[in-house]
Amino acid sequence: MGVNRVASTKRGRTARTAGGVILATSLLALGLVTAATSSSGAAPVSTQIEALCSGADAASLATLNNFAGILGGNTIPVTLSATAADIPESAAIGEKINAQFNWTGTLSQKLINTAAGLGASIDAENISAQMTIKGPSDIGSFSATAPNLTVVPAVGVPSVIGLGTIGGEITTTGGGIITYRVASVSFTTKLLAAGIPVVLNITCAPTGSNLISTTSISDPDAPIFTSGIIPLAATAGGVATVDLLGGTSPIITSGKTPLQPETLRIVEEPSEGKATITDGVFSFTAPAKAGTYSTTVEICGVQKEDAGAPGVSEIQNLALGDNWAPIGSGGFDRRPIAFSLKFGGEETDLIWASDNLGGPEPTPENWAPATGPGQVGRYAALLFGSVYRGISAAQVQSALESLPNVGAGNVEVVAEKSNAARPNLVTNFKINFQGELAEQDVPALTLGQWYSVLPQEALTRINESVQALIPAPATTVPGAPATVDPLGGRTGQALNDFIVERILTGTFTPEISAAFVKVVIIDPITAAAPALIAAINGLFPKMIDPVAVPVVAGELPTEPEPLCSQGIIDVTVTAGVLGITLEKTDVQDATTTSGAQVAGTSDTQGLGFVG
């Protein structure tokens, strides 16, 4: 019985101590070192951040509860160091910033020494880190994973471990303050000490302020904060106030345009405590826990007259065929009969370029089938066939306006004549989007159905047949020996004599025969194919071509950016006796230190602490 108790106690003691060491050791994941940025005017940053780590699931929480006697609780507090060589203090709107960070951590020496005494090594796996970026940035957060780590503790030797990088390039999107903040880290730790395995899933998060650094993004005409960070102080449970708009030296003053006091608001709440703004006065009710708590506030000025930009209305181009027969042609003359256009998933009715002979209406199936007569025969008949009447801008506009996603008045079609040799020939239509389709990117027009004389279906089949005659190019394998020509490079009469000699001597091998056929039949066909295809294509009318690239690409209007600025109010909360009343000298000193004022009489104006 005694042996079992000792073994159990030893296992429990070893496991508890090892588990505590794992937890503290793995907190390395929250130290931050900032990488270089692309902005100028940067300054070094060195920030201390308090954090707590605890179990991420019920089993890990239960294990840590068992360790509470050794750890002094079921969580471990950690002081994080966040340093950066050149985080930009300010940047312009639209500027790119390299917000990539290197993460490191310094482990608790006390627990490292304990782990070293146990002869334990600690593995950290599945390490995942999250960083938030708040304010006028196109990116709001970054996540990253780090390689698995193994820590071998040594007594008296600090353990500083790097976890790689997190973050990337961001682009500023407006006025305000970008804040770089620690969000959380999660990982799994494994320890084998005295043969006892311990596995914990851990999550760590900052307590109090998680602010590492800031970058001010301000329109030079926006309201002005006399200080980007406004420091205040309060005792635990007390209240700190500051008048942001009043007093002899207001903290916020107007820029190029008048202030809009009603826009003063809190855009980022403190992690604990309660922040409010009433009539320009900021008030913070401190939590019971000591620490520094950040609140971001924003105020706007009247928009500038030249703010924003109008949109751009799209113009597309519909090119007509340049080999069509003249208007009035018929029979076998090259000409379009009818076609349709597609726009954003909708298709127009047929737009007729030649006389409509009535039913049955042309369809892809009945126009020019591969076998049997098609409707094209009726329209190409020399007598009572269809005469080419041309295509008008009004026809195309009416067809487009009939679409449910266009509508009347939302498109204008204009005929253009761009052929100097034939000045009266309509060469293309400009499609101007307007009304409800103005100032925006719209879908590209595409050709739907196409019926012509001669029919495009026949041209497609002919081209496929010609292509079938052309052999596929030989595949060359890199590094393979060069192919030996069975004909020895002979041409003309020398080739003829060579073939005759081989036939008469019985040495006309299959390789020589295949090479001979290729040279005298296949190669000439291949060489002639482009010209042959071009000649065949010339017998058919060119199809209407909705040019894929618009003449003018549509763009939405640029909304005017609010002419706003942001500031951060940091309240440092310390433990103390509530209900302190500061002497006037103390208030003046506090006001001088913080650069802030609070609501009150002229004799008591300054920082106020209310129990």
PEBEL-V399172 format. One record per residue. N is the residue number from 1. RES is the residue in three letters. SS is DSSP state (H for helix, E for strand, - for the rest). NEAR is the number of other ideal C-beta (glycine too) atoms within 8 Angstrom. Layout:
BEGIN
n=<N/N>
res=<RES/RES>
ss=<SS/SS>
near=<NEAR/NEAR>
END
This chain:
BEGIN
n=<1/2/3/4/5/6/7/8/9/10/11/12/13/14/15/16/17/18/19/20/21/22/23/24/25/26/27/28/29/30/31/32/33/34/35/36/37/38/39/40/41/42/43/44/45/46/47/48/49/50/51/52/53/54/55/56/57/58/59/60/61/62/63/64/65/66/67/68/69/70/71/72/73/74/75/76/77/78/79/80/81/82/83/84/85/86/87/88/89/90/91/92/93/94/95/96/97/98/99/100/101/102/103/104/105/106/107/108/109/110/111/112/113/114/115/116/117/118/119/120/121/122/123/124/125/126/127/128/129/130/131/132/133/134/135/136/137/138/139/140/141/142/143/144/145/146/147/148/149/150/151/152/153/154/155/156/157/158/159/160/161/162/163/164/165/166/167/168/169/170/171/172/173/174/175/176/177/178/179/180/181/182/183/184/185/186/187/188/189/190/191/192/193/194/195/196/197/198/199/200/201/202/203/204/205/206/207/208/209/210/211/212/213/214/215/216/217/218/219/220/221/222/223/224/225/226/227/228/229/230/231/232/233/234/235/236/237/238/239/240/241/242/243/244/245/246/247/248/249/250/251/252/253/254/255/256/257/258/259/260/261/262/263/264/265/266/267/268/269/270/271/272/273/274/275/276/277/278/279/280/281/282/283/284/285/286/287/288/289/290/291/292/293/294/295/296/297/298/299/300/301/302/303/304/305/306/307/308/309/310/311/312/313/314/315/316/317/318/319/320/321/322/323/324/325/326/327/328/329/330/331/332/333/334/335/336/337/338/339/340/341/342/343/344/345/346/347/348/349/350/351/352/353/354/355/356/357/358/359/360/361/362/363/364/365/366/367/368/369/370/371/372/373/374/375/376/377/378/379/380/381/382/383/384/385/386/387/388/389/390/391/392/393/394/395/396/397/398/399/400/401/402/403/404/405/406/407/408/409/410/411/412/413/414/415/416/417/418/419/420/421/422/423/424/425/426/427/428/429/430/431/432/433/434/435/436/437/438/439/440/441/442/443/444/445/446/447/448/449/450/451/452/453/454/455/456/457/458/459/460/461/462/463/464/465/466/467/468/469/470/471/472/473/474/475/476/477/478/479/480/481/482/483/484/485/486/487/488/489/490/491/492/493/494/495/496/497/498/499/500/501/502/503/504/505/506/507/508/509/510/511/512/513/514/515/516/517/518/519/520/521/522/523/524/525/526/527/528/529/530/531/532/533/534/535/536/537/538/539/540/541/542/543/544/545/546/547/548/549/550/551/552/553/554/555/556/557/558/559/560/561/562/563/564/565/566/567/568/569/570/571/572/573/574/575/576/577/578/579/580/581/582/583/584/585/586/587/588/589/590/591/592/593/594/595/596/597/598/599/600/601/602/603/604/605/606/607/608/609/610/611>
res=<MET/GLY/VAL/ASN/ARG/VAL/ALA/SER/THR/LYS/ARG/GLY/ARG/THR/ALA/ARG/THR/ALA/GLY/GLY/VAL/ILE/LEU/ALA/THR/SER/LEU/LEU/ALA/LEU/GLY/LEU/VAL/THR/ALA/ALA/THR/SER/SER/SER/GLY/ALA/ALA/PRO/VAL/SER/THR/GLN/ILE/GLU/ALA/LEU/CYS/SER/GLY/ALA/ASP/ALA/ALA/SER/LEU/ALA/THR/LEU/ASN/ASN/PHE/ALA/GLY/ILE/LEU/GLY/GLY/ASN/THR/ILE/PRO/VAL/THR/LEU/SER/ALA/THR/ALA/ALA/ASP/ILE/PRO/GLU/SER/ALA/ALA/ILE/GLY/GLU/LYS/ILE/ASN/ALA/GLN/PHE/ASN/TRP/THR/GLY/THR/LEU/SER/GLN/LYS/LEU/ILE/ASN/THR/ALA/ALA/GLY/LEU/GLY/ALA/SER/ILE/ASP/ALA/GLU/ASN/ILE/SER/ALA/GLN/MET/THR/ILE/LYS/GLY/PRO/SER/ASP/ILE/GLY/SER/PHE/SER/ALA/THR/ALA/PRO/ASN/LEU/THR/VAL/VAL/PRO/ALA/VAL/GLY/VAL/PRO/SER/VAL/ILE/GLY/LEU/GLY/THR/ILE/GLY/GLY/GLU/ILE/THR/THR/THR/GLY/GLY/GLY/ILE/ILE/THR/TYR/ARG/VAL/ALA/SER/VAL/SER/PHE/THR/THR/LYS/LEU/LEU/ALA/ALA/GLY/ILE/PRO/VAL/VAL/LEU/ASN/ILE/THR/CYS/ALA/PRO/THR/GLY/SER/ASN/LEU/ILE/SER/THR/THR/SER/ILE/SER/ASP/PRO/ASP/ALA/PRO/ILE/PHE/THR/SER/GLY/ILE/ILE/PRO/LEU/ALA/ALA/THR/ALA/GLY/GLY/VAL/ALA/THR/VAL/ASP/LEU/LEU/GLY/GLY/THR/SER/PRO/ILE/ILE/THR/SER/GLY/LYS/THR/PRO/LEU/GLN/PRO/GLU/THR/LEU/ARG/ILE/VAL/GLU/GLU/PRO/SER/GLU/GLY/LYS/ALA/THR/ILE/THR/ASP/GLY/VAL/PHE/SER/PHE/THR/ALA/PRO/ALA/LYS/ALA/GLY/THR/TYR/SER/THR/THR/VAL/GLU/ILE/CYS/GLY/VAL/GLN/LYS/GLU/ASP/ALA/GLY/ALA/PRO/GLY/VAL/SER/GLU/ILE/GLN/ASN/LEU/ALA/LEU/GLY/ASP/ASN/TRP/ALA/PRO/ILE/GLY/SER/GLY/GLY/PHE/ASP/ARG/ARG/PRO/ILE/ALA/PHE/SER/LEU/LYS/PHE/GLY/GLY/GLU/GLU/THR/ASP/LEU/ILE/TRP/ALA/SER/ASP/ASN/LEU/GLY/GLY/PRO/GLU/PRO/THR/PRO/GLU/ASN/TRP/ALA/PRO/ALA/THR/GLY/PRO/GLY/GLN/VAL/GLY/ARG/TYR/ALA/ALA/LEU/LEU/PHE/GLY/SER/VAL/TYR/ARG/GLY/ILE/SER/ALA/ALA/GLN/VAL/GLN/SER/ALA/LEU/GLU/SER/LEU/PRO/ASN/VAL/GLY/ALA/GLY/ASN/VAL/GLU/VAL/VAL/ALA/GLU/LYS/SER/ASN/ALA/ALA/ARG/PRO/ASN/LEU/VAL/THR/ASN/PHE/LYS/ILE/ASN/PHE/GLN/GLY/GLU/LEU/ALA/GLU/GLN/ASP/VAL/PRO/ALA/LEU/THR/LEU/GLY/GLN/TRP/TYR/SER/VAL/LEU/PRO/GLN/GLU/ALA/LEU/THR/ARG/ILE/ASN/GLU/SER/VAL/GLN/ALA/LEU/ILE/PRO/ALA/PRO/ALA/THR/THR/VAL/PRO/GLY/ALA/PRO/ALA/THR/VAL/ASP/PRO/LEU/GLY/GLY/ARG/THR/GLY/GLN/ALA/LEU/ASN/ASP/PHE/ILE/VAL/GLU/ARG/ILE/LEU/THR/GLY/THR/PHE/THR/PRO/GLU/ILE/SER/ALA/ALA/PHE/VAL/LYS/VAL/VAL/ILE/ILE/ASP/PRO/ILE/THR/ALA/ALA/ALA/PRO/ALA/LEU/ILE/ALA/ALA/ILE/ASN/GLY/LEU/PHE/PRO/LYS/MET/ILE/ASP/PRO/VAL/ALA/VAL/PRO/VAL/VAL/ALA/GLY/GLU/LEU/PRO/THR/GLU/PRO/GLU/PRO/LEU/CYS/SER/GLN/GLY/ILE/ILE/ASP/VAL/THR/VAL/THR/ALA/GLY/VAL/LEU/GLY/ILE/THR/LEU/GLU/LYS/THR/ASP/VAL/GLN/ASP/ALA/THR/THR/THR/SER/GLY/ALA/GLN/VAL/ALA/GLY/THR/SER/ASP/THR/GLN/GLY/LEU/GLY/PHE/VAL/GLY>
ss=<-/H/H/H/H/H/H/H/H/H/H/H/H/H/H/H/H/H/H/H/H/H/H/H/H/H/H/H/H/H/-/E/E/E/-/-/-/-/-/-/-/E/E/E/E/E/E/E/E/E/E/E/E/E/E/-/-/H/H/H/H/H/H/H/H/H/-/H/H/H/H/-/-/-/-/E/E/E/E/E/E/E/E/E/E/E/E/E/-/E/E/-/-/-/-/E/E/E/E/E/E/E/E/E/E/E/-/-/H/H/H/H/H/H/H/H/H/H/-/-/E/E/E/E/E/E/E/E/E/E/E/E/E/E/-/-/E/-/-/-/E/E/E/E/E/E/-/-/E/E/E/E/-/-/-/-/-/-/-/E/E/E/E/E/E/E/E/E/E/E/E/E/-/-/-/E/E/E/E/E/E/E/E/E/E/E/E/E/E/E/E/E/E/-/-/E/E/E/E/E/E/E/E/E/E/E/-/-/-/-/E/E/E/E/E/E/E/-/-/-/-/-/-/E/E/-/-/-/E/E/E/E/E/E/E/-/-/-/E/E/E/E/E/-/-/-/-/-/-/-/-/E/E/-/-/-/-/-/E/E/E/E/E/E/E/E/E/E/-/-/-/-/-/E/E/E/E/E/-/-/E/E/E/E/E/-/-/-/-/-/E/E/E/E/E/E/E/E/E/E/E/-/-/-/-/-/-/-/E/-/-/E/E/-/E/E/E/E/E/-/-/-/-/-/-/-/-/-/-/-/-/-/-/-/E/E/E/E/E/E/E/E/E/-/-/E/E/-/-/-/E/E/-/E/-/-/-/-/-/-/-/-/-/-/-/-/-/-/-/-/-/-/-/-/-/H/H/H/H/-/-/-/-/-/-/-/-/E/-/-/-/-/H/H/H/H/H/H/H/H/H/-/-/-/-/-/-/-/-/-/E/E/E/E/E/E/-/-/-/H/H/H/-/-/-/-/-/E/E/E/E/E/E/-/H/H/H/-/-/E/-/-/-/-/-/E/E/E/E/E/E/E/E/-/-/H/H/H/H/H/H/H/H/H/H/H/H/H/H/-/-/-/-/-/-/-/-/-/-/-/-/-/-/-/-/-/-/-/-/-/-/H/H/H/H/H/H/H/H/H/H/H/H/H/-/-/-/-/-/H/H/H/H/H/H/H/H/H/H/H/H/H/H/H/H/H/H/H/H/H/H/H/H/H/H/H/H/-/-/-/-/-/-/-/E/E/-/-/-/-/-/E/-/-/E/-/-/E/-/-/-/-/E/E/E/E/E/E/E/E/E/E/E/E/-/-/-/-/-/-/-/-/-/H/H/H/H/H/H/H/H/H/H/H/-/-/-/-/-/-/-/-/-/-/-/-/-/E/E/E/->
near=<4/5/6/7/8/8/8/8/8/9/10/9/8/12/12/12/14/15/15/14/17/15/16/14/18/13/15/17/15/16/13/15/11/16/11/6/12/8/11/4/7/10/7/7/11/8/10/8/14/12/15/11/13/12/15/8/7/6/8/12/11/9/12/16/8/10/14/10/5/8/12/4/6/10/9/13/8/13/8/14/12/16/11/15/7/10/12/12/10/9/11/6/11/6/11/8/15/11/14/10/14/11/17/13/13/9/15/10/8/6/12/18/11/11/15/11/7/12/6/12/9/15/11/15/9/7/15/11/15/10/14/8/15/10/11/11/13/6/10/6/9/11/9/11/7/11/5/7/11/8/13/5/15/7/8/5/7/7/11/10/10/7/12/9/9/11/11/8/9/12/11/17/8/10/14/13/14/17/15/14/11/13/9/9/11/11/13/10/15/11/14/9/14/8/4/10/6/13/7/13/12/16/11/14/9/12/10/12/11/11/12/14/12/12/15/11/16/9/10/6/9/13/14/9/11/9/8/9/9/14/10/14/12/14/14/14/9/15/11/15/12/15/14/14/10/9/7/2/6/10/15/14/8/9/13/7/10/6/10/9/8/4/9/12/8/11/8/8/6/11/10/8/11/6/13/7/12/6/3/10/13/13/11/17/10/15/10/5/9/7/11/9/16/13/14/15/15/14/15/11/16/7/9/10/4/3/8/8/5/7/12/9/13/13/11/13/12/16/9/11/10/7/7/12/8/6/6/6/10/10/9/5/9/12/13/15/13/13/13/13/16/12/15/7/6/10/9/14/6/11/13/10/12/14/7/7/7/3/3/6/5/11/8/6/5/9/13/9/9/4/3/4/3/10/11/13/8/9/13/11/9/5/4/3/12/13/9/16/8/7/9/7/9/7/10/15/11/8/13/14/12/8/12/5/8/12/10/4/6/12/13/7/14/8/9/9/9/6/9/5/4/6/7/4/7/10/10/11/13/12/14/10/14/10/8/5/12/10/10/12/7/10/6/8/10/8/12/10/12/10/14/13/14/12/13/10/11/10/13/8/9/9/11/8/8/12/8/6/7/9/5/4/4/5/4/5/5/4/3/6/3/4/5/4/7/9/11/6/5/8/6/6/5/8/12/8/8/11/11/8/8/11/8/6/6/5/6/8/8/5/7/13/9/9/11/11/9/9/11/7/8/9/9/8/10/9/6/8/12/6/7/9/10/8/8/12/9/7/8/13/13/8/9/11/8/13/10/4/3/11/7/8/7/14/9/8/9/8/5/8/10/8/16/14/16/14/15/15/15/13/15/10/16/9/5/8/5/9/5/10/5/10/6/8/6/8/13/9/8/12/13/7/7/12/10/11/11/13/8/7/5/4/5/9/12/12/15/11/13/5/8>
END
